[in-house]
């Protein structure tokens, strides 16, 4: 009998932001696979196997989960946020493409989740209210030169940017280099939002400008939103400011 594989988005960290569909997929699994800290966020059930692995073992994790499912089991692979945004869904699809025929015969479900840029944007207002793009600053799977070209193109075209994977212990300099590159294109007053661990107990958000943005304020749990020239900040006495990008940006109709 063919097995089943679900790739499940856990959302940004708040259990209330785990969708009912994702909760059902987790409950139906015989085994869970995932990066250790994400797997720790999934409810523990005594009948389920749990297979934790390191963050850089996506390909091996996907292959192990597919192999397990191909033996007739119901398996779930967990991702933080949405599994299709810089996460496990692409790794699973890649392994299905290159792997044995049995993997293409599996019942595959990809269960969406709330990704970090949406969680951060909701905390701060509506910075993604007009055209935007998402870009990972990790050069583990692509060259830094390609990242630079994409930063230039996105900023030059007027997109708001959501920057994933801004820094890590192995990549301490990329965010600073990216901000310097954006300063050549965007106004110094462009709003920048740092959103760390949104939805978790250690959540923190801050609003600054491109001129003042400090790369040392970010870690791998941080999602950064860099506004466009149209993005605005509304001061609110005693409250966090609102950041939004008008839908009629650049004078265009919505």
N, C-alpha and C positions, 0 to 999 in steps of 0.2 A: 504494500500500500504506500502511495506517495505521501511524504511528510509535508509539513507546513512551516513556512518561515515568515515571521512578522518583523519588520524593522520599525522600531517604535520610538517616537519622539517624546521625551519626558518633560519638555518645556524648560523654562529657565531655572526652576528650583523650588518654587512654591507648589506644594501639593495641590492647592486649589486650581492651579493652571495645568494640571494633568487632565487631558480630555477623557471623557467617558469611553471613547473608542480605544484610547491607549490603555486605560485601566483594564478594559475587557481583554485586550490582547495579552497583557502581562499575566492576567489571571488564568488564561487558557493555555499558557506555555508549560511544557514539561521541563524546559531548561532555558536559562537566560545567559546571554553572552554580552560583555560590554567592558569598556574602560572602567577600572576599579571604582573611582569616585562616582561615576554615573550609575554603575550597577548598585552601589550602596544606597542610592535614592529609590530604587525599586522596592516595593513591599516584599518582605521575606515570607515565603510560604514553605512549610516543611517538606512538601513533596517535590519541590523544584530543585534541580541542579543549578548551580551558579558558577559561571566560568569567567573570572576577572582576568584582564590583561592590561598591558601598558598602553599608553596613549598612541605610541607610534607603531602599534601592531595591528592596524586596521585590516590589512590584507589577510594576515594569518587568522585574525578573529573572524572575518567574513567566511573564509574557507572552512574553518572549524565548525561554524554554525551551519553552513550549507551541508557539510558532510554529515553532521548530526541529524539534520532534518531529512536528508536523503535516506537515512536508515529507518524512517517512518515516524519520527518524533515531531512534536509541535514545539518549535523553537522560536524565541524572541531575541533579537539583537537590539540593545538599547542605545540611544543617543541622547545627549543633552540637547535642549532646544528642539529644532526640527531635523529629522534624519537626512533630509535632502539638501541642507544648507551646510556645506563644509563638514559633512558628517558621514555616517555609515551607509546610507542608501547607495551612494555612488560606488563605494567599495564593494558592496554586495553585488550590485549590477555588473561591475567589472569582473568579479570572480565567476558570475554566472556566464558571462560572455566567453571567458577563456577556459572554463572548467568542463567537467564531464557532462554528457547529455542529461544524466539524471538530475542535475541541478536546474536545468531548464524546464524540467517536468514538475518541479515543486509548485505548490500553491503558495504564491508570494503575495504578501500584503505590506505596503508601506504606509505607516500610520503617521500623519503629520502632527507636529507639535508647535508650540509658540517659540519662535526663534528669538535670540537675544536682542536683535535690533528692534523688534516689535515691543519687547518688554521694556527696554530702555526708553524707546520713543514714548510709550504710554505713560511712563513715570514723569516725563519732563514736558509733555504737551503734544505737539504734532510736527516734529522736525521732518518727518517723511511725508508731509502733506502734499508734496508735488513730486516730480521725477527724482528718483534716487537709484543708487546702485550699491551693491555689497562687494567688498574686496577683502580677501585675506592677506595680511602682511607676512605670512609665513612663506619663506622661500625653500621649504623642505621639498616641495613637489613642483616648483617652478622657479625660474631664475629671478633674481632681484631686478635685473634689467627689464624684464617683462612687467613686474610690479610697478616700476617707475613709469613705464609707458602708459600703463592703465591709470595710474594716479593722474598723470598729466592730461590724458584724454577725458577722464571723468570730470576733473575740476574745470578744465577748459570748456567743457560742454554745459556746465551749469548744474551738474548733478549734486545733490546731497550725497555724502559718502558715509556708509556704515563700515567701519574697519574692524574686522575680526582678527583674532590671534595677533594682537599688536606687539607683544614681547614675550620672551621666555628666558630662562637661564641661559640657553644656548644661543638666543637671538636678542641680545640686550640693546642693540643699536638701531634696529630697523624703524621703530616708531619715530625716533628723533629725526632720522633721515627723511622719512615720509612727511613729517610736519614741515621740515625745512623746504622740501620740494613744493608742498602746497602753498607755502608763504610766497613763492615766486609768482603764483597765479591768482590767488584769492586775496581779498582785502584783509588787512590785519585785524579788523573788527569782526570777521566772520565768526559766528558762534560755534563753539566746540563743546560737546557733552561727553563727559566720562561717566559711564555707568558700570559699576562693579557689582557682580554677584546679585543682580536684581532678582528679587523673589526669595532670597536666602537671608538668614539672620544677620549676616555681615554686609548687607546691601549698603552701597553708598553711591550717590550721584553728585556731580558737580558741573557747573556751567562756567565756561571761561571763554576767552577769545583765541583765535589762531595765534595772535602775537604772543599771548601769555601761556599757551598750552605747554605743560611740563610733562615730557615723556616719562619721567620717574614716577608720575602719579598712576601709572597703569601697570597691570600685570596680566597674566593669561586669563584671569576671570573678568577682565574689563572689555567692554564693547564701547567703541568711540564713534560718535556721530559728528562729522564735520559738515556744517551747513554750507549752503550756496550763498551767493551774493544777495539772494532774496530772503534768506532766513532771518527771522526777527526774534527779539527777546522782549518779553513783557515783564517789567519789574512789578513785584507784588509785596508790599510792606509786610515784613514778618513771615513771609512764605517763600518757598522756592520759586524762582522765576519760571515763566512759561516760555518755551522755545517752540516756534512753529514756522513752517514754510507755507506761505499762501498758495492756494490752489491756482490762483491767477498769476503765478510767478512770471516775471519778465513781461507783464502786460498781456499775456496770452489768455484766451478764454479757457475755462475749466474743462 
